[in-house]
Every structure is written in C-alpha cells, then in structure tokens.
Amino acid sequence: MKALHSKQRDVWKLVSVLILALYAVILVYPLARLLKVAVVHPDGHFSMDGFRAFFGQRYYVRSISNSLKVSVAATVISLLVGVPLAYFYQMYELKGKSLLQVLIILCSMSAPFIGAYSWIVLLGRSGIFTKLLAGIGIKVGSIYGFKGILLVLTLQLFPLVFLYTCGALKNIDNSLLEASVNMGRSGTKMFLTVVIPLCMPTIIAASLLVFMRAFADFGTPLLIGEGYKTFPVIIYDAYFAETGGNHMFGATVSIIGIIITAGIFLIQNYFSNRHHFTMNALHTIERKQAHGLKNVLINVYSWFVVALAFMPQVYVIYSSFQKTSGKLFVPGYSLDSYRFAFTHLKKAIPNTFKIGITALAIMIVLAILIAYLVVRRSNFANKVIDTLSMVPYIIPGSVIGIALVLSFSKRPFMLTGTVAIMVIALIIRRIPYTIRSSVAVLQQIPISIEEAAISLGASKMKTFFTITVPMMGNGIISGAILSWVTIITELSTAVILYNVNTITLTLAVYTYVSRGSYGVAAAYATILTVTTIISLLVYMKVTGNKEVTL
C-alpha cells in the first residue's frame, strides 16, 4: 500500500518536473536568449551599446512616455466609464439588459486595431461622419495621434472593467447597502463611500489588466497613431529595422519593455495586497426599478456608451457587404469581398481554427495540471511553475514573439515560420487566463470530496480524472472560452511569427487594412466577429450562465 502511495505521489512529482522542463524550453530559454542578445555583442564581448543607443535618443525615450500617457489615460477613463456602468447594470433594471451585456462582451472581444480602422473610416480626414458634419458647418478634429488611440483603447477596454466590477458587485451582501441607506448614505454618496471601497481589490485588478492591454497594444497606434509612436511600435520597428542578423537593438528594446511592465506589475501588486480582502454575499444585491428622470438618464447613459463602443463593429459588418471596385467602395451591395476572401486567402480561416484549437487543447490540459499542482500540491517547485505561468501576463506580445524567433530560428530548434511556433506563442501568451479560472474553481472544491473517494478505494489519479476534473468543469470552460477569444484575435505576437502558410483571420484583417483593401478586411473581420459571437453563445449554453463576469 505504501509503495502504491509512493508511486502515485511520484507521478505528480514527474508531472511537476515535465512542466518545469516545458517552461524552461518555451519561456525561460527564449527570455534568457533575448537578454544575451541584448547585452552580448555579435563578436562575443559584453556590451551596453543597445541601451546607450536607446536612452541616447529622445525619439525612443519619448515612446515610453507616450505609452505611459496613453495607458494611464485609457485606464482612468475606462474606470470612469466601466465602474458606473457595472453599478447601474447590477443595481437597476435596465431596458434590454441581456442584449446590453452581450454587446459589451463583444466589444471587449474584438481586436482593437479593427476599431482603429473603423474610426478612421468614420472620423478620418475623408470619413463618413467627418463629411456629414462638415456639410452642416461642424469641423471635426483629427482622429489621428493620441486622441484617436485613446478613443479606440477606451471603447475596447472599459468592458473589461465592467465585467470585473459586475463580478465584485455580485459578492457584496445586500444588507451592507441597506445598512448604508439606514445611516443616511444613499445614491452617489453610497456609491463613492461604500460600493467603491468594497470593490477596490477588483477595481485594482481590472486597472492592471486594462493598463497592460493598453501598454502592450500594437495594432491601434500603428494604424491610427501616425506620428505618435508608442513603445510596442518602437519594439516592432527596432526589430524589423535590423539588418545582417544583428538584432541587438531590437532585443535591448524588448528587455526594457519587460523591465517597465514588471515594475508596473509590482507596484500594482503592492497596492492590491494593501487593499486585499474577501467577501461572500449571503444575500446578493437585488435589482430595483428606477423611476422618472433617474431611470431615463441611467438607460440613456448605458445604451449610449455601449452603442458608441459597438458602432465600429456594426460599420465593419455593413461595409463587408458593400460593392467594391479594386480597393474602393462603389455604390451598391454584393458578396464580392467574401468571394475574394475565400478565394485568395484560403488558409486564413482553417489556420485560425487549426492553430487556435491545437493551442487551446494543450492549454486546457496544462492549466488543469498546473492548477492542481498549485492548489493541492503546494511546494517550492510548484510555486515556481505558478510564477512562470504568470510571467507572460506582464510581457508585451511583441517581446514574446521576438524572443521565440531568436531562440527557434536555428537547429536543432528550427521552428520559425511553422505552425508549431505559432501554437507555442499562443500557449505562452494566453494560458494565464485558463490557469487563473481553474485555480479559482479548484480552491472552492473541498478536499474532503477527494479524500472520501480515496477512502472508498479509488486511486489518487482516478479520483483526479473522474471527480476533481469534472467538478472543475465550469472554471475550465470559462477560462478556455476567454483564452479562445484572445487566441483568435491575437496580433502583436503573431505579426512577428507568421508567414503566408500560417496566416490567421486577425492577421488577414491587419494585412488588408495595411494595404487599403478595406472591403476584404471587413469581410475577414466580420467572420472573426461571427466566430466570437458563436464562442460566447457556446459558453452561455454549456455553463448555463446568462450573465458573464470575470
């Protein structure tokens, strides 16, 4: 019996070793290789030339301040928009609230650069709204640069704040709000002095996610930024501007990016720990019906914000059915853009599903194993695994892409340009979502259930696969769906790794937008949106959740 127990325990030790070895190959080695290229000159001697070149030119240094300005502004405005919206949604009966939430989720799940392209078409120099407003004497300011980037990112990221805050509001006990009203604090005063402090841990977590997404976004500033260069664009330019195989400067800029994002994460972690507490609502908040002007204002605010955020996607879908002549739209409607999309880039759609599903399947297996090791088998090695799994969460996608190219472009790991390197990149980038949701649900499963199964004669591995994993189902599925949607909309890593054989839907949209073929780009973007909607409906059907929170 002891020998069997020891063997079973050794199985989990073996799992730990194998996962550590996997992370060593696909994450630690590429990042170490990136650091080596950044500080070791091609002739072999230690050098800080890359860092001196970066900090010695104001152009490069300014890109950091540009990214910080955009990220801070996008985070603040996303909070100012998303937190009140979540409060109204959870506290009051809104008109069409189910549709409202679906639209909010779809806004959060689209690729940001698609929004950038849409706003250029709507409010650009020759945009539809620009011409209409000019016709009645209203001059629209430039959509390009800081203002355009901020508009696109805010409308893309406030839904994340909404989803996180809704989850926090569900954990507030209604008796606390009733006590607040009895003490004379209601309305705005209760929102600011009771609701916000109770939601603060979640708001801080949402702020980090929004900040990191805004800081790492590559496609939006590239399309709509014009002269306003942000740090991810500089990383991309620095890497692809190198010639002769000397990627020292590109690697240097990538290392600077890691240092900046790691510093931001540590600051957020400090504040998060200071405001950390847990809540469990015995009596959840009951929605009430607002009356009179208050009801009108709440509904107008909620629907106006969501309509503004969803408008780019509506226009993309509309323009995908417009008639085109070459790259230009002409009067009338047709399916020409879809015919061209399916005829000229046949690999984009199957590649999206082949690469995405392969990455997702591997991610689910790894996430389940890692979650079990972290929660049920906590030790130093498994804490290292947990830490390594979260490292990509704070690293810009373009940095991951560059590290993988530098590491796997020579034998024996010649993976550049293959499906394998695309899958590896997606696993590294998106597995944190599935791991966190799996860990959260496993922590809620009493260990006594597993102990009862073992006492009845089931082996530990059988208990894990037949009892623990099925009970983790909802957490696994919710994390997997979120990971899936981020997989099919991934750009910053994929744009560095792809070639004509591994192009995906998101890359196809980006490619045709860059070429000015907006009809074809709209067709691919619409296919991507439909895929996202189907993914969301599948999630709601499988989990039975009519309301989605994070």
C-alpha positions in Angstrom: 0.0 0.0 0.0 2.8 2.4 0.9 4.6 1.5 -2.4 1.4 2.3 -4.3 1.0 5.6 -2.4 4.6 6.5 -3.1 4.2 5.6 -6.8 1.2 7.9 -7.1 3.0 10.7 -5.3 5.9 10.2 -7.7 3.5 10.6 -10.7 2.8 14.2 -9.6 6.5 14.8 -9.0 7.1 13.7 -12.6 4.3 16.0 -13.8 6.0 18.9 -12.0 9.3 18.1 -13.5 7.9 17.8 -17.0 6.0 21.1 -16.8 9.1 22.8 -15.4 11.1 21.4 -18.2 8.5 22.6 -20.7 8.6 26.2 -19.3 12.4 26.1 -19.3 12.3 25.4 -23.1 9.5 27.6 -24.3 9.8 30.5 -21.9 12.9 30.7 -19.7 15.3 29.8 -22.6 13.8 32.4 -25.0 13.9 35.1 -22.4 17.5 34.2 -21.5 18.4 34.2 -25.2 16.8 37.6 -25.5 18.8 39.0 -22.6 22.0 37.5 -24.1 21.4 39.1 -27.5 20.7 42.5 -25.8 24.0 42.6 -23.8 26.4 40.5 -25.7 27.9 42.0 -28.9 27.9 39.7 -32.0 31.7 39.5 -31.6 31.3 38.0 -28.1 32.1 40.8 -25.7 29.7 42.3 -23.1 28.2 45.5 -24.3 25.6 48.1 -23.3 25.6 49.7 -26.7 21.9 48.9 -27.3 20.8 50.6 -24.0 23.0 53.6 -24.7 21.6 53.9 -28.2 18.0 53.7 -26.8 18.4 56.2 -24.0 20.7 58.4 -26.0 17.9 59.3 -28.5 14.9 61.4 -27.4 12.8 59.7 -30.1 13.0 56.3 -28.3 12.7 57.6 -24.8 9.6 59.6 -25.8 7.9 56.4 -26.9 7.9 55.2 -23.3 6.3 58.4 -22.0 3.8 58.2 -25.0 2.8 54.6 -24.0 2.5 55.6 -20.3 0.3 58.6 -21.1 -2.0 56.5 -23.3 -2.1 53.6 -20.8 -2.8 55.8 -17.8 -5.4 57.9 -19.6 -7.1 54.8 -21.1 -7.2 53.1 -17.6 -8.6 56.2 -15.9 -11.3 56.8 -18.5 -12.2 53.0 -18.7 -12.7 53.1 -14.9 -14.8 56.2 -15.1 -17.0 54.6 -17.7 -17.0 50.9 -16.7 -17.5 51.1 -13.0 -20.7 53.3 -13.1 -22.0 51.1 -16.0 -21.5 48.0 -13.9 -23.2 49.6 -10.9 -26.2 50.6 -13.0 -26.4 47.2 -14.5 -26.3 45.3 -11.2 -28.4 47.8 -9.1 -31.2 48.7 -11.5 -33.5 47.1 -14.1 -32.2 48.3 -17.5 -34.1 48.0 -20.7 -32.8 45.0 -22.7 -30.1 44.2 -20.1 -29.4 40.8 -21.6 -28.7 42.2 -25.0 -26.7 45.1 -23.4 -24.3 42.7 -21.7 -23.8 40.6 -24.8 -22.9 43.7 -26.8 -20.5 44.8 -24.0 -18.8 41.4 -24.1 -18.5 41.5 -27.9 -16.9 45.0 -27.6 -14.2 43.6 -25.3 -13.5 40.6 -27.5 -12.8 42.3 -30.8 -9.3 43.1 -31.9 -8.5 46.8 -31.0 -7.0 47.6 -34.4 -10.3 46.7 -36.1 -11.8 49.5 -34.0 -9.0 51.8 -35.1 -9.6 51.0 -38.8 -13.4 51.6 -38.3 -12.9 55.0 -36.6 -10.6 56.1 -39.4 -13.3 55.3 -41.9 -15.9 57.1 -39.7 -13.9 60.1 -38.5 -10.8 60.2 -40.6 -9.9 63.0 -43.0 -12.4 61.7 -45.5 -14.5 59.8 -43.0 -18.3 59.4 -43.3 -19.1 61.4 -40.2 -16.4 63.9 -41.0 -18.1 64.7 -44.3 -21.6 64.8 -42.9 -20.6 67.1 -40.0 -18.6 69.3 -42.4 -21.7 69.6 -44.6 -23.6 71.3 -41.7 -20.6 73.5 -40.7 -19.1 71.4 -37.9 -15.4 70.8 -38.1 -14.2 67.6 -36.6 -10.7 67.5 -35.0 -8.1 64.9 -36.1 -8.8 61.3 -35.1 -5.1 60.5 -35.5 -2.5 60.5 -32.8 -3.0 60.5 -29.0 -6.8 61.3 -29.2 -7.5 58.5 -31.7 -5.5 55.9 -29.8 -7.2 56.9 -26.5 -10.7 56.7 -28.0 -10.2 53.3 -29.5 -8.5 51.8 -26.5 -11.1 53.2 -24.0 -14.0 51.8 -26.0 -12.2 48.5 -26.3 -11.2 48.2 -22.6 -14.0 49.6 -20.5 -15.9 46.4 -21.0 -13.2 44.5 -19.0 -13.7 46.9 -16.1 -17.5 46.4 -16.4 -17.1 42.6 -16.3 -14.7 42.6 -13.4 -16.8 45.1 -11.4 -20.0 43.1 -12.0 -18.3 40.1 -10.5 -17.3 42.1 -7.4 -20.8 43.6 -7.0 -22.3 40.1 -7.0 -20.2 39.4 -3.9 -21.5 42.4 -1.9 -24.1 41.5 0.7 -27.3 43.5 0.2 -27.5 44.0 4.0 -24.4 46.3 3.8 -26.2 48.5 1.3 -29.4 48.5 3.4 -27.4 49.5 6.5 -25.8 52.3 4.5 -29.2 53.6 3.5 -30.4 53.4 7.1 -27.4 55.5 8.1 -28.3 58.2 5.6 -25.9 57.3 2.8 -27.7 56.5 -0.4 -27.3 57.3 -4.1 -24.0 58.8 -5.1 -22.7 59.0 -1.6 -23.3 55.3 -1.0 -21.6 54.5 -4.4 -18.5 56.5 -3.5 -18.1 55.6 0.2 -19.5 52.1 0.3 -19.6 50.4 -3.1 -16.2 51.6 -4.4 -14.2 50.6 -1.3 -15.9 47.2 -1.2 -15.0 46.7 -4.9 -11.5 48.2 -4.6 -9.5 44.9 -4.9 -11.3 44.0 -8.1 -11.0 47.6 -9.4 -7.2 47.4 -8.9 -7.0 44.1 -10.6 -9.1 45.4 -13.5 -6.9 48.5 -13.7 -3.8 46.4 -14.1 -5.4 44.3 -16.9 -6.5 47.5 -18.7 -3.2 49.2 -18.3 -1.2 46.2 -19.5 -3.5 45.7 -22.5 -3.2 49.4 -23.4 0.5 49.5 -22.9 1.1 46.3 -25.0 -1.3 47.2 -27.8 0.5 47.3 -31.1 -2.1 47.4 -33.9 -4.1 50.5 -32.7 -1.2 53.0 -32.5 0.3 51.6 -35.7 -2.9 52.3 -37.7 -4.2 55.4 -36.1 -1.2 56.9 -34.2 0.6 58.4 -37.3 3.5 60.4 -35.7 2.5 59.4 -32.1 4.8 56.4 -31.6 4.2 54.1 -28.7 6.6 51.6 -27.2 5.3 48.4 -28.8 5.5 50.1 -32.2 9.1 51.0 -31.4 9.8 47.4 -30.5 8.4 46.2 -33.8 10.3 48.8 -35.8 13.5 48.2 -33.9 13.4 44.5 -34.6 12.5 44.6 -38.3 14.8 47.6 -39.0 17.8 45.4 -38.1 19.9 44.0 -40.9 22.7 41.5 -41.3 21.3 39.3 -38.5 22.3 41.7 -35.7 19.2 42.0 -33.6 20.9 43.6 -30.6 18.9 46.8 -30.6 15.6 45.0 -31.0 16.4 42.7 -28.1 17.5 45.6 -26.0 14.2 47.5 -26.5 12.4 44.2 -25.6 14.3 43.9 -22.3 13.5 47.5 -21.5 9.8 46.6 -22.1 10.0 43.7 -19.7 11.6 45.9 -17.0 8.9 48.5 -17.4 5.9 46.2 -17.3 7.4 44.1 -14.4 7.8 47.4 -12.4 4.2 48.3 -13.1 3.0 44.9 -12.1 5.0 45.0 -8.8 3.5 48.5 -8.0 0.0 47.2 -8.7 0.7 44.1 -6.6 1.8 46.3 -3.7 -1.5 48.3 -3.7 -3.5 45.2 -4.3 -2.1 43.5 -1.2 -2.8 46.6 0.9 -6.5 46.5 -0.2 -7.0 42.7 -0.2 -10.0 41.2 1.5 -12.6 38.6 0.6 -16.4 38.8 0.5 -19.2 36.3 0.3 -22.7 37.6 -0.1 -25.4 35.7 1.8 -28.0 38.0 0.2 -26.9 39.2 -3.2 -27.9 42.7 -4.5 -31.5 42.8 -5.8 -32.1 44.9 -8.8 -34.7 47.6 -8.4 -36.6 49.8 -10.8 -35.5 53.4 -11.1 -38.3 55.9 -11.8 -38.7 59.2 -13.6 -35.7 61.2 -14.8 -33.3 58.9 -13.0 -34.5 55.9 -14.9 -34.2 57.8 -18.2 -30.6 59.0 -17.5 -29.4 55.6 -16.4 -30.7 53.9 -19.5 -29.5 56.6 -21.9 -26.0 56.5 -20.3 -25.8 52.7 -20.5 -27.0 52.4 -24.1 -25.2 55.4 -25.4 -21.8 54.1 -24.1 -22.4 50.6 -25.4 -23.7 51.8 -28.8 -20.7 54.1 -29.2 -18.3 51.1 -28.4 -20.2 48.7 -30.7 -20.6 51.1 -33.6 -17.3 50.2 -35.3 -18.2 46.6 -35.4 -21.6 47.4 -36.9 -19.9 49.5 -39.6 -17.4 46.8 -40.3 -20.2 44.3 -40.9 -22.1 46.8 -43.1 -19.0 47.6 -45.2 -18.3 43.9 -45.8 -21.4 43.8 -47.9 -20.7 47.0 -49.9 -19.7 46.7 -53.5 -16.0 47.3 -54.3 -14.0 48.3 -57.4 -10.4 47.4 -56.7 -9.7 48.9 -53.3 -12.5 51.4 -53.4 -16.1 51.2 -52.3 -18.7 51.9 -55.0 -22.5 52.3 -54.8 -24.4 49.1 -54.3 -24.0 45.9 -52.3 -22.5 42.5 -53.1 -20.7 39.5 -51.7 -17.6 40.3 -53.7 -15.4 40.9 -50.6 -16.4 37.5 -49.2 -15.8 35.7 -52.5 -12.3 37.4 -52.7 -11.6 36.5 -49.1 -12.5 32.8 -49.5 -10.7 32.6 -52.9 -7.4 34.4 -52.4 -6.6 33.6 -48.8 -8.0 30.1 -48.3 -5.6 29.3 -45.4 -6.6 32.1 -43.1 -9.8 30.6 -41.9 -8.7 26.9 -41.4 -5.4 28.2 -39.9 -7.3 30.2 -37.3 -9.1 27.1 -36.2 -6.3 24.6 -36.6 -3.7 26.8 -34.7 -6.3 28.0 -32.2 -7.9 24.7 -31.3 -4.5 23.0 -31.0 -3.2 25.7 -28.7 -6.4 25.7 -26.7 -6.4 21.9 -26.2 -2.8 21.9 -24.9 -3.6 24.9 -22.7 -6.6 23.2 -21.1 -4.6 20.1 -20.2 -1.7 22.2 -18.9 -4.0 24.5 -17.0 -5.8 21.6 -15.2 -2.5 20.0 -14.2 -0.9 23.3 -13.1 -4.0 24.4 -11.1 -4.0 21.0 -9.3 -0.2 21.3 -8.5 -0.6 24.9 -7.2 -3.7 24.2 -5.0 -3.4 20.6 -3.9 0.4 20.0 -4.1 1.9 23.3 -3.0 5.7 23.2 -2.7 8.6 25.3 -3.9 8.8 23.7 -7.4 5.0 24.1 -8.0 5.2 27.8 -6.8 7.9 28.3 -9.4 5.6 26.8 -12.0 2.8 29.1 -10.9 5.1 32.1 -11.1 6.4 31.1 -14.6 2.9 30.7 -15.9 2.0 34.3 -15.0 5.2 35.9 -16.4 3.7 36.3 -19.9 0.8 38.1 -18.4 3.1 41.2 -17.9 5.2 40.9 -21.0 4.2 42.6 -24.3 3.3 40.1 -27.0 5.8 41.5 -29.5 8.6 40.8 -26.9 7.4 37.1 -26.7 7.5 36.9 -30.5 11.0 38.3 -30.8 12.3 36.0 -28.1 10.8 33.0 -29.8 12.3 34.0 -33.2 15.8 34.5 -31.7 15.6 31.1 -29.9 14.0 28.9 -32.5 15.4 30.1 -35.8 18.4 27.7 -35.8 18.9 24.0 -35.5 18.1 21.9 -33.5 15.0 24.0 -32.8 14.2 25.3 -36.3 10.6 26.3 -35.8 10.4 29.8 -37.3 7.6 30.0 -39.9 5.9 26.8 -38.7 2.5 26.2 -37.1 4.4 24.9 -34.0 5.9 28.2 -33.1 2.5 29.9 -33.5 1.0 27.4 -31.2 3.8 27.8 -28.6 3.4 31.6 -28.7 -0.4 31.4 -28.1 0.1 28.9 -25.3 2.6 31.1 -23.5 0.6 34.3 -24.0 -2.9 33.0 -23.2 -2.6 30.2 -20.7 -2.7 32.5 -17.6 -6.5 33.1 -18.2 -7.3 29.4 -18.1 -4.9 28.7 -15.2 -6.4 31.5 -13.0 -10.0 30.4 -13.6 -9.1 26.8 -12.9 -7.2 27.7 -9.7 -10.2 29.8 -8.5 -12.7 27.0 -9.0 -10.4 24.3 -7.6 -10.0 26.4 -4.4 -13.8 26.2 -3.9 -13.9 22.4 -4.1 -13.5 20.8 -0.6 -10.5 18.4 -0.5 -12.7 16.2 1.7 -14.6 15.0 -1.5 -11.3 13.7 -2.9 -10.4 12.1 0.4 -13.8 10.4 0.5 -13.2 8.9 -2.9 -9.7 7.7 -1.9 -11.1 6.1 1.3 -13.6 4.2 -0.8 -10.7 2.6 -2.8 -10.2 4.9 -5.7 -6.6 5.8 -6.6 -5.5 9.4 -6.5 -5.1 9.6 -10.2 -8.5 8.1 -10.8 -10.0 10.5 -8.3 -8.4 13.4 -10.1 -9.7 12.4 -13.5 -13.2 11.2 -12.6 -14.1 13.5 -9.7 -11.9 16.6 -9.5 -11.6 17.5 -13.2 -15.4 17.2 -13.8 -16.1 19.4 -10.8 -13.7 22.0 -12.2 -15.6 22.0 -15.5 -17.2 25.5 -15.3 -14.0 27.2 -14.3 -12.1 25.4 -17.1 -14.7 26.2 -19.7 -14.9 29.9 -18.7 -11.2 30.3 -18.8 -10.9 28.4 -22.0 -13.5 30.5 -23.8 -11.8 33.7 -22.7 -8.5 32.2 -23.9 -10.0 31.1 -27.2 -11.3 34.6 -28.0 -8.0 36.2 -27.2 -6.3 33.5 -29.3 -8.3 34.2 -32.4 -7.8 38.0 -32.0 -4.0 37.8 -31.2 -1.9 40.2 -33.3 1.2 41.6 -31.5 2.9 38.2 -31.2 1.6 36.6 -34.4 2.6 39.5 -36.6 6.2 38.8 -35.9 6.0 35.0 -36.3 3.6 34.4 -39.2 4.2 33.7 -42.9 1.9 33.0 -45.8 1.4 29.4 -44.6 0.4 30.3 -41.1 -1.6 33.5 -41.6 -4.8 33.7 -39.5 -8.0 35.7 -39.7 -6.7 38.5 -37.5 -3.5 38.7 -39.5 -5.6 38.7 -42.7 -7.6 41.7 -41.4 -4.4 43.5 -40.4 -2.7 42.8 -43.8 -5.6 44.0 -45.9 -6.2 47.1 -43.7 -2.5 47.9 -44.2 -2.9 47.6 -47.9 -6.0 49.8 -48.0 -8.3 46.9 -49.2 -11.0 47.7 -46.7 -13.8 45.6 -48.2 -11.8 42.4 -47.9 -10.6 43.4 -44.5 -14.2 44.0 -43.4 -15.2 40.5 -44.7 -12.5 38.8 -42.6 -13.3 41.0 -39.6 -17.0 40.0 -39.9 -16.1 36.3 -40.0 -14.0 36.9 -36.9 -16.9 38.7 -35.1 -19.3 35.9 -36.0 -16.8 33.4 -34.6 -16.6 35.4 -31.4 -20.4 35.5 -31.1 -20.7 31.7 -31.6 -18.0 31.2 -28.9 -19.9 33.4 -26.5 -23.2 31.6 -27.2 -21.5 28.2 -26.7 -20.1 29.4 -23.4 -23.5 30.6 -22.2 -25.1 27.3 -23.3 -22.5 25.0 -21.7 -22.2 26.9 -18.4 -25.9 27.8 -18.2 -24.8 31.4 -17.3 -26.9 34.2 -18.8 -24.6 36.8 -17.3 -20.9 36.7 -17.7 -18.4 38.1 -15.2 -14.7 37.9 -14.7 
